[in-house]
């Protein structure tokens, strides 16, 4: 039986650890491999129980959804082999009474056709992409009839909200979790009585099933025996230089394992970018695993620890000191402590990347008087179709087209700072403000979409953001970002580049301003939209930024140019 990679939430991920070996006997939902991407680490559970006969991946391999990870010999197959001798007499008896058996089979088929009631099945949570999450909403009740893939549960983590679909059609018999519960991959969460799908079964099969039920579960004979069913199987830190089956370690890998550092490839990559000796970092996760937050804490600690000497010499340190003691009310007054939202806490590590980016902001104005007239002419028909047509749809369209003409703004800087990686498509991130903080869903392939389709997707993504229903895929893959402050006010601002992107365009509130008309020798009222382009100065120079911003402003002033 092939055990395949589930939906990982990303196009591909790297095998960081293989948690089983050939010969191991594993239970369903035992973790078999640890996969890592730049976004997260995911332990992949086995979808079936049995004995591992082959491992099809090695550490460092890139895997995607549907790829075969391991092969197992199912427990049912082993039982079938063990029961062959016991079933032989029954088979011989069936041969001697062939005619009677046929009559019984026919009768059984008729009775099951009349019965037709499905069995009750307890279902476990699929891979939710994180170690644990919270049940935000239960979308069904006991007694409800559900169809396969119908959303029945909403769970939330620090990263995203995910709707869990019904694994099969039927009637909800029992709900095993409550709103507010913290749940994990593989945890039982619902009992569904399936729709009746009667099948005639010979009596010999029934007897065989009863025999199996009386037999004890098979025991693992290998050295790396998995955890018993019902107990989570934990990943252990690599403590030896032994290579997985079929994988010979290089000298560099051996040396890496000798220092006993437990960190995934994404964390190691970030450590190299920050110039951090990863062997000096203390891990805070299970088995002292090093997380990205541990790297940031290490860097901050080094900066603040080394601050005393430069401060004495009058130099300015880039590290922030600890807050002063504010317990003296006469000096500081009364204070109150409020917790940040989960979304704000998760955003801090990403925002810390900006410390390492040399950012510059270019400002410009776009005369959108004619564009606003066009929007006014179209929005009535759009509204009748349930579509909200805002100026943001025009900004997305114009910027997407501009990025195809200036591809360097739609790129990433290579890790070694020697190359620029150009994106072939424009995946436009759209900053959306919610009660919990800012989220950035993505419009994929924006360069191929018209203003109407863009407006539709803006509305859908904004709605999902407000309802906390954005999935991980909704927020991944952006190549450029737009942050629009709409009617919130302000004349300009400095948006922060969302690494690894190299640019972000901010749009402030449009206002009527007097603009000189040289032909008529008079000032005219024009609707002017402030644009603020922040960019990574390592990739973009100032002249190019000025040209690009003016080009976007020109396109917004006359949307017909986009059609040329």
C-alpha positions as CSV (number, residue, x, y, z in Angstrom):
1,X,0.0,0.0,0.0
2,X,1.4,3.4,-1.0
3,X,1.4,6.2,1.7
4,X,1.3,9.5,-0.2
5,X,2.0,13.1,0.8
6,X,-1.2,15.0,1.7
7,X,-2.0,18.6,0.7
8,X,0.9,20.4,2.2
9,X,-0.4,24.0,1.8
10,X,2.6,24.7,-0.4
11,X,3.7,23.6,-3.9
12,X,6.6,21.6,-2.4
13,X,8.5,21.0,0.8
14,X,11.8,19.4,1.8
15,X,12.2,16.1,3.7
16,X,13.9,17.2,6.9
17,X,13.6,13.9,8.8
18,X,12.5,10.3,8.2
19,X,10.8,9.0,11.3
20,X,10.5,5.3,10.4
21,X,12.7,2.6,9.0
22,X,12.1,-0.4,6.8
23,X,10.7,-3.2,9.0
24,X,8.9,-0.9,11.4
25,X,5.3,-1.8,12.3
26,X,3.4,1.5,12.4
27,X,-0.2,2.4,13.4
28,X,-2.5,4.7,11.4
29,X,-1.7,8.4,12.1
30,X,1.9,7.6,13.3
31,X,4.2,10.3,12.0
32,X,6.5,9.0,9.3
33,X,8.3,12.0,7.9
34,X,9.0,15.6,8.8
35,X,8.6,18.1,5.9
36,X,9.8,21.7,6.0
37,X,9.2,24.7,3.8
38,X,10.0,28.4,4.3
39,X,6.6,28.8,6.0
40,X,6.3,25.8,8.4
41,X,7.3,22.3,9.5
42,X,4.8,19.6,9.1
43,X,4.9,16.0,10.5
44,X,3.1,13.7,8.0
45,X,1.1,10.9,9.5
46,X,0.6,7.5,7.9
47,X,-2.8,7.0,6.4
48,X,-2.8,3.3,7.1
49,X,-1.3,0.8,9.6
50,X,1.1,-1.9,8.7
51,X,4.8,-2.9,8.2
52,X,7.1,-0.5,6.4
53,X,8.5,-2.3,3.3
54,X,10.1,0.6,1.4
55,X,11.0,4.2,1.9
56,X,10.8,6.2,-1.3
57,X,12.3,9.5,-0.2
58,X,15.5,10.6,1.4
59,X,16.5,13.6,3.6
60,X,16.8,16.7,1.4
61,X,14.3,15.5,-1.3
62,X,11.6,17.9,-2.5
63,X,8.1,16.4,-2.3
64,X,4.7,17.6,-3.4
65,X,1.1,16.5,-2.9
66,X,0.4,13.0,-4.0
67,X,4.0,11.8,-4.1
68,X,4.5,8.3,-2.6
69,X,6.5,8.6,0.7
70,X,6.6,5.0,1.9
71,X,5.1,1.6,1.1
72,X,3.6,-0.6,3.8
73,X,2.2,-4.1,4.0
74,X,-1.1,-3.6,5.6
75,X,-2.1,-5.5,8.8
76,X,-5.0,-7.0,7.0
77,X,-2.7,-8.6,4.4
78,X,-0.6,-10.2,7.2
79,X,-3.7,-11.5,8.9
80,X,-4.9,-13.0,5.7
81,X,-1.7,-14.9,5.4
82,X,-1.9,-16.1,9.0
83,X,-5.5,-17.2,8.6
84,X,-5.0,-19.2,5.3
85,X,-4.6,-22.5,7.1
86,X,-7.6,-21.9,9.4
87,X,-9.8,-21.0,6.5
88,X,-8.9,-24.0,4.4
89,X,-11.4,-26.4,6.0
90,X,-14.1,-23.8,5.5
91,X,-13.2,-23.5,1.8
92,X,-13.3,-27.3,1.4
93,X,-16.6,-27.5,3.0
94,X,-17.9,-24.7,0.7
95,X,-16.7,-26.8,-2.3
96,X,-18.7,-29.8,-1.0
97,X,-21.8,-27.8,-0.4
98,X,-21.5,-25.5,-3.5
99,X,-25.1,-25.6,-4.3
100,X,-26.3,-24.8,-0.7
101,X,-23.8,-21.9,-0.5
102,X,-25.2,-20.4,-3.7
103,X,-28.7,-20.5,-2.3
104,X,-27.6,-18.8,0.9
105,X,-25.7,-16.2,-1.0
106,X,-28.7,-15.3,-3.1
107,X,-30.9,-15.1,0.0
108,X,-28.3,-12.8,1.7
109,X,-28.2,-10.5,-1.3
110,X,-31.9,-10.1,-1.2
111,X,-32.0,-9.4,2.5
112,X,-29.2,-6.8,2.3
113,X,-30.8,-5.1,-0.6
114,X,-33.8,-4.5,1.6
115,X,-31.8,-3.5,4.7
116,X,-29.5,-0.9,3.3
117,X,-28.3,1.0,6.4
118,X,-24.7,2.3,6.6
119,X,-22.2,1.8,9.4
120,X,-21.1,4.4,11.9
121,X,-17.5,5.6,11.5
122,X,-15.3,7.7,13.8
123,X,-13.2,10.1,11.8
124,X,-9.9,11.8,12.7
125,X,-8.8,15.3,11.8
126,X,-6.6,15.5,8.6
127,X,-3.2,17.1,8.5
128,X,-4.0,20.8,9.5
129,X,-0.5,22.0,8.7
130,X,0.5,22.9,12.3
131,X,1.1,21.1,15.5
132,X,-2.2,22.2,17.0
133,X,-5.1,24.6,16.5
134,X,-8.2,25.8,18.2
135,X,-11.8,24.9,17.3
136,X,-13.3,28.3,16.3
137,X,-16.7,27.1,15.1
138,X,-18.7,23.9,14.8
139,X,-20.7,24.2,11.6
140,X,-23.0,21.1,12.0
141,X,-25.2,19.6,14.7
142,X,-25.9,16.0,15.8
143,X,-28.6,14.7,13.5
144,X,-27.6,16.9,10.5
145,X,-27.2,15.2,7.1
146,X,-23.9,16.2,5.5
147,X,-22.4,15.5,2.1
148,X,-18.8,14.6,1.4
149,X,-16.5,17.6,1.4
150,X,-19.1,19.8,3.1
151,X,-17.4,22.2,5.6
152,X,-18.2,21.0,9.1
153,X,-15.6,22.5,11.4
154,X,-13.6,25.8,11.4
155,X,-10.2,25.6,13.2
156,X,-7.8,28.5,13.7
157,X,-4.1,28.6,14.4
158,X,-1.7,31.6,14.6
159,X,-1.1,31.2,10.8
160,X,-4.6,30.8,9.3
161,X,-8.2,29.6,9.6
162,X,-9.0,26.3,7.9
163,X,-12.4,24.7,7.2
164,X,-12.4,20.9,7.8
165,X,-14.6,19.1,5.2
166,X,-16.8,16.1,6.0
167,X,-14.8,12.9,5.1
168,X,-18.0,11.1,3.9
169,X,-21.7,11.6,3.3
170,X,-24.1,10.6,6.1
171,X,-25.8,11.6,9.3
172,X,-23.8,13.2,12.2
173,X,-24.1,10.9,15.2
174,X,-21.7,12.5,17.6
175,X,-19.4,15.5,17.7
176,X,-16.3,14.8,19.8
177,X,-14.9,18.3,20.1
178,X,-16.2,21.6,21.4
179,X,-15.7,25.2,20.4
180,X,-12.6,26.5,22.0
181,X,-10.9,23.1,22.2
182,X,-7.3,22.7,21.2
183,X,-6.9,19.9,18.6
184,X,-4.1,18.2,16.8
185,X,-3.6,16.1,13.6
186,X,-5.2,12.7,13.8
187,X,-7.5,13.5,16.7
188,X,-11.0,11.9,16.5
189,X,-13.5,14.7,16.0
190,X,-16.8,13.3,14.6
191,X,-18.9,10.2,14.2
192,X,-20.8,9.9,11.0
193,X,-23.4,7.2,10.0
194,X,-22.8,6.7,6.4
195,X,-25.5,6.5,3.7
196,X,-26.5,2.8,3.1
197,X,-24.4,1.0,0.6
198,X,-25.3,-2.7,1.1
199,X,-23.0,-5.4,-0.1
200,X,-23.6,-9.1,0.1
201,X,-20.9,-10.8,2.1
202,X,-20.4,-14.6,2.3
203,X,-20.6,-16.2,5.8
204,X,-17.0,-17.2,5.5
205,X,-16.0,-13.5,5.5
206,X,-18.0,-12.8,8.6
207,X,-16.4,-15.6,10.4
208,X,-13.0,-14.3,9.3
209,X,-13.7,-10.8,10.6
210,X,-14.7,-12.3,14.0
211,X,-11.5,-14.3,14.1
212,X,-9.5,-11.1,13.5
213,X,-11.3,-9.2,16.2
214,X,-10.2,-11.8,18.8
215,X,-6.5,-11.6,17.7
216,X,-4.0,-9.3,19.4
217,X,-2.6,-6.4,17.3
218,X,0.8,-7.2,15.7
219,X,3.9,-6.1,17.6
220,X,6.8,-4.2,16.1
221,X,10.0,-6.3,15.9
222,X,12.3,-3.5,14.7
223,X,14.5,-1.4,16.9
224,X,12.6,1.8,16.1
225,X,9.2,0.7,17.3
226,X,6.5,3.3,16.9
227,X,4.5,4.7,19.8
228,X,1.4,2.7,20.7
229,X,-1.9,3.8,19.2
230,X,-3.4,6.7,21.0
231,X,-0.1,8.2,22.0
232,X,1.5,10.9,19.9
233,X,4.7,9.8,18.2
234,X,7.3,12.5,18.8
235,X,10.1,13.4,16.6
236,X,13.5,13.0,18.3
237,X,16.5,15.1,17.7
238,X,19.2,13.5,15.5
239,X,21.8,12.2,17.9
240,X,23.9,10.1,15.7
241,X,25.5,10.2,12.3
242,X,23.6,7.1,11.0
243,X,22.1,7.7,7.7
244,X,18.5,6.8,6.8
245,X,17.9,3.6,4.7
246,X,19.3,4.1,1.2
247,X,21.0,7.5,2.0
248,X,24.8,7.9,2.4
249,X,25.7,11.1,4.2
250,X,28.3,13.4,2.9
251,X,31.2,14.6,5.0
252,X,29.5,17.9,5.5
253,X,26.3,16.3,6.7
254,X,28.2,14.0,9.1
255,X,29.9,17.1,10.6
256,X,26.6,18.9,10.8
257,X,25.0,16.0,12.7
258,X,28.0,15.7,15.0
259,X,27.3,19.1,16.5
260,X,23.8,17.8,17.3
261,X,21.9,20.8,16.0
262,X,18.1,20.2,15.6
263,X,16.8,22.7,13.0
264,X,15.1,22.5,9.7
265,X,16.4,23.8,6.3
266,X,14.4,27.0,6.4
267,X,15.9,27.9,9.8
268,X,19.4,27.0,8.7
269,X,19.0,29.1,5.6
270,X,17.9,32.1,7.7
271,X,20.8,31.6,10.1
272,X,23.2,31.8,7.1
273,X,21.5,35.0,5.9
274,X,21.8,36.6,9.4
275,X,25.4,35.4,9.8
276,X,24.5,33.4,12.9
277,X,26.5,30.4,14.1
278,X,23.5,28.0,14.6
279,X,25.5,25.9,17.0
280,X,25.4,28.8,19.5
281,X,21.5,29.1,19.4
282,X,19.3,27.6,22.1
283,X,16.2,25.9,20.7
284,X,12.8,26.4,22.4
285,X,10.7,23.8,20.7
286,X,10.3,20.0,21.4
287,X,13.7,18.3,21.8
288,X,15.4,21.7,21.8
289,X,14.5,22.2,18.1
290,X,15.6,25.7,16.9
291,X,12.8,27.9,15.5
292,X,13.1,31.2,13.5
293,X,12.0,33.0,16.7
294,X,15.0,31.5,18.5
295,X,17.3,33.0,15.9
296,X,15.8,36.5,16.3
297,X,16.0,36.2,20.1
298,X,19.7,35.2,19.7
299,X,20.5,38.2,17.5
300,X,18.6,40.6,19.7
301,X,20.4,39.2,22.8
302,X,23.8,39.6,21.1
303,X,23.0,43.2,20.1
304,X,21.8,44.2,23.5
305,X,24.6,42.4,25.3
306,X,27.2,44.2,23.2
307,X,25.4,47.6,23.6
308,X,27.3,48.8,26.7
309,X,30.7,49.4,25.0
310,X,29.4,51.3,22.0
311,X,27.1,53.4,24.1
312,X,30.1,54.5,26.3
313,X,31.8,55.7,23.1
314,X,28.7,57.7,22.1
315,X,27.8,55.3,19.2
316,X,24.2,54.4,18.4
317,X,23.3,50.7,18.8
318,X,20.9,49.0,16.4
319,X,19.6,46.8,19.2
320,X,16.8,48.0,21.4
321,X,17.4,48.0,25.1
322,X,15.0,46.7,27.7
323,X,12.1,49.0,28.8
324,X,12.9,51.1,31.9
325,X,11.3,50.3,35.2
326,X,8.0,52.0,35.2
327,X,6.8,51.0,38.6
328,X,7.3,54.5,40.0
329,X,3.9,56.0,39.5
330,X,5.1,59.6,40.4
331,X,7.4,59.5,37.4
332,X,5.7,57.3,34.9
333,X,2.0,57.6,35.9
334,X,-0.5,54.7,35.8
335,X,0.1,52.0,33.2
336,X,-2.0,49.1,31.8
337,X,-0.8,45.9,30.0
338,X,-2.8,44.6,27.0
339,X,-1.9,41.4,25.1
340,X,-1.3,41.6,21.4
341,X,-3.6,39.6,19.2
342,X,-2.4,36.2,17.9
343,X,-2.1,37.7,14.4
344,X,0.0,40.6,15.7
345,X,2.4,38.2,17.5
346,X,2.8,36.1,14.4
347,X,3.5,39.2,12.3
348,X,6.5,40.4,14.4
349,X,9.1,37.9,13.1
350,X,8.2,38.8,9.5
351,X,8.4,42.5,10.3
352,X,11.8,42.0,11.8
353,X,13.1,41.1,8.4
354,X,12.7,44.8,7.5
355,X,15.7,45.5,9.8
356,X,17.9,43.9,7.2
357,X,16.4,45.6,4.1
358,X,17.7,48.9,2.9
359,X,14.4,50.5,2.0
360,X,13.6,53.7,0.2
361,X,10.2,55.2,-0.6
362,X,9.3,57.1,-3.8
363,X,6.2,59.4,-3.7
364,X,4.1,60.5,-6.6
365,X,0.5,61.7,-7.5
366,X,-1.9,60.2,-10.1
367,X,-4.7,62.2,-11.7
368,X,-7.5,59.7,-11.5
369,X,-10.3,62.2,-12.4
370,X,-11.2,60.4,-15.7
371,X,-10.8,56.9,-14.1
372,X,-13.2,57.8,-11.3
373,X,-15.7,58.9,-13.9
374,X,-15.4,55.6,-15.6
375,X,-15.8,53.8,-12.3
376,X,-18.9,55.8,-11.6
377,X,-20.4,54.7,-15.0
378,X,-19.6,51.0,-14.3
379,X,-20.3,50.6,-10.6
380,X,-24.2,50.6,-11.0
381,X,-24.1,47.5,-13.3
382,X,-21.5,45.9,-11.2
383,X,-23.5,46.4,-8.1
384,X,-26.5,44.8,-9.7
385,X,-24.3,41.7,-10.3
386,X,-23.3,41.7,-6.6
387,X,-19.8,43.1,-7.4
388,X,-18.3,46.0,-5.5
389,X,-16.1,48.1,-7.9
390,X,-13.6,50.2,-6.0
391,X,-10.6,52.2,-7.2
392,X,-8.4,49.4,-5.8
393,X,-9.4,47.1,-8.7
394,X,-8.0,49.7,-11.1
395,X,-4.8,50.1,-9.0
396,X,-4.3,46.3,-9.1
397,X,-4.8,46.1,-12.8
398,X,-2.5,49.0,-13.6
399,X,0.2,47.8,-11.2
400,X,0.0,44.3,-12.6
401,X,0.5,45.5,-16.1
402,X,3.3,47.8,-15.0
403,X,5.1,44.9,-13.4
404,X,5.1,43.0,-16.7
405,X,6.8,45.9,-18.3
406,X,9.2,46.4,-15.4
407,X,9.9,42.8,-14.3
408,X,12.7,43.7,-11.9
409,X,10.0,45.0,-9.4
410,X,8.4,41.5,-9.6
411,X,11.5,39.6,-8.4
412,X,13.5,38.3,-5.5
413,X,17.2,38.7,-4.6
414,X,19.1,35.4,-4.4
415,X,20.5,34.1,-1.1
416,X,24.1,34.9,-2.2
417,X,23.2,38.4,-3.4
418,X,24.5,37.6,-6.9
419,X,21.3,37.1,-8.9
420,X,17.8,38.4,-9.3
421,X,15.0,35.8,-9.6
422,X,12.3,37.1,-11.9
423,X,8.7,36.0,-11.4
424,X,6.9,35.0,-14.6
425,X,3.5,35.8,-13.2
426,X,2.1,38.6,-11.0
427,X,0.7,37.3,-7.8
428,X,-0.6,40.4,-6.2
429,X,-0.8,40.6,-2.4
430,X,-3.6,42.8,-1.1
431,X,-3.3,44.1,2.5
432,X,-6.7,43.8,4.3
433,X,-7.3,45.3,7.7
434,X,-9.3,43.1,10.1
435,X,-10.3,43.4,13.8
436,X,-7.4,41.1,14.7
437,X,-4.8,42.9,12.5
438,X,-3.5,43.0,9.0
439,X,-3.6,40.0,6.6
440,X,-2.4,39.8,3.0
441,X,-4.4,37.4,0.7
442,X,-3.1,37.0,-2.8
443,X,-4.7,37.4,-6.3
444,X,-2.9,34.9,-8.5
445,X,-1.9,35.7,-12.1
446,X,-3.3,39.2,-11.8
447,X,-1.7,40.1,-15.1
448,X,-4.2,37.9,-17.0
449,X,-7.4,39.2,-15.3
450,X,-9.7,42.0,-16.2
451,X,-10.9,44.7,-13.8
452,X,-14.2,42.9,-13.3
453,X,-12.6,39.6,-12.3
454,X,-10.1,41.4,-10.1
455,X,-13.0,43.3,-8.3
456,X,-14.7,40.0,-7.7
457,X,-11.6,38.4,-6.2
458,X,-10.9,41.4,-4.0
459,X,-14.4,41.2,-2.6
460,X,-14.2,37.4,-2.0
461,X,-10.8,37.6,-0.3
462,X,-11.7,40.6,1.8
463,X,-14.9,38.7,3.0
464,X,-12.9,35.6,3.8
465,X,-10.4,37.8,5.7
466,X,-13.1,39.4,7.8
467,X,-14.8,36.1,8.5
468,X,-11.4,34.4,9.4
469,X,-11.8,31.9,6.6
470,X,-8.6,32.6,4.7
471,X,-6.6,29.4,4.0
472,X,-2.8,29.1,4.0
473,X,-2.9,28.9,0.2
474,X,-4.9,32.2,0.0
475,X,-1.9,34.0,1.6
476,X,1.0,32.4,-0.1
477,X,3.0,33.1,-3.3
478,X,2.8,36.9,-3.5
479,X,5.4,38.6,-5.8
480,X,4.4,42.2,-5.1
481,X,2.0,43.9,-2.6
482,X,-0.5,46.8,-2.6
483,X,-1.5,48.5,0.6
484,X,-4.5,50.9,0.1
485,X,-5.6,53.1,3.0
486,X,-8.8,54.0,1.1
487,X,-10.7,56.7,2.8
488,X,-8.9,56.4,6.1
489,X,-7.1,59.7,5.5
490,X,-3.5,60.8,5.2
491,X,-1.5,62.2,2.3
492,X,1.2,59.6,2.1
493,X,2.9,56.9,4.1
494,X,5.9,54.5,4.0
495,X,4.8,50.9,3.5
496,X,7.2,48.2,4.6
497,X,8.5,45.8,1.9
498,X,7.3,42.3,2.6
499,X,10.4,40.1,2.3
500,X,11.3,38.3,0.0
501,X,9.5,40.7,-2.3
502,X,11.4,43.8,-3.4
503,X,8.6,46.3,-3.7
504,X,5.2,47.4,-2.2
505,X,2.9,50.2,-3.5
506,X,0.9,52.2,-1.0
507,X,-2.2,54.2,-2.0
508,X,-3.6,57.0,0.2
509,X,-6.9,58.8,0.1
510,X,-7.6,60.7,-3.2
511,X,-8.5,64.4,-2.8
512,X,-9.5,67.2,-5.1
513,X,-6.6,69.5,-5.8
514,X,-6.0,72.5,-8.0
515,X,-3.8,71.5,-11.0
516,X,-2.3,73.9,-13.5
517,X,-3.6,73.5,-17.1
518,X,-0.9,75.0,-19.3
519,X,-3.1,74.9,-22.4
520,X,-5.9,76.9,-20.7
521,X,-3.6,78.9,-18.5
522,X,-5.7,78.2,-15.5
523,X,-6.0,75.9,-12.4
524,X,-8.5,73.1,-12.6
525,X,-9.9,70.9,-9.9
526,X,-8.6,67.3,-10.4
527,X,-8.9,64.2,-8.2
528,X,-5.4,63.3,-7.2
529,X,-4.3,59.9,-5.8
530,X,-1.1,59.8,-3.7
531,X,1.2,56.8,-4.4
532,X,4.0,55.6,-2.1
533,X,6.4,53.0,-3.5
534,X,8.8,51.4,-1.0
535,X,11.5,49.3,-2.5
536,X,14.6,47.2,-1.7
537,X,17.5,49.4,-2.7
538,X,19.8,46.3,-3.2
539,X,17.7,45.4,-6.3
540,X,16.0,48.7,-7.3
541,X,17.8,52.0,-7.8
542,X,16.2,55.4,-7.3
543,X,15.9,56.3,-10.9
544,X,14.1,53.1,-11.8
545,X,11.7,53.5,-8.8
546,X,10.8,57.0,-10.0
547,X,10.1,55.8,-13.6
548,X,8.0,52.9,-12.3
549,X,5.9,55.0,-10.0
550,X,5.3,57.6,-12.7
551,X,4.4,54.8,-15.1
552,X,1.8,53.4,-12.7
553,X,0.4,56.9,-12.2
554,X,0.1,57.4,-16.0
555,X,-1.8,54.1,-16.4
556,X,-4.2,55.0,-13.6
557,X,-4.9,58.4,-15.2
558,X,-6.0,56.7,-18.4
559,X,-6.9,53.0,-18.0
560,X,-7.3,52.7,-21.8
561,X,-3.5,52.5,-22.0
562,X,-3.7,49.1,-20.4
563,X,-5.7,47.8,-23.4
564,X,-3.0,48.8,-25.9
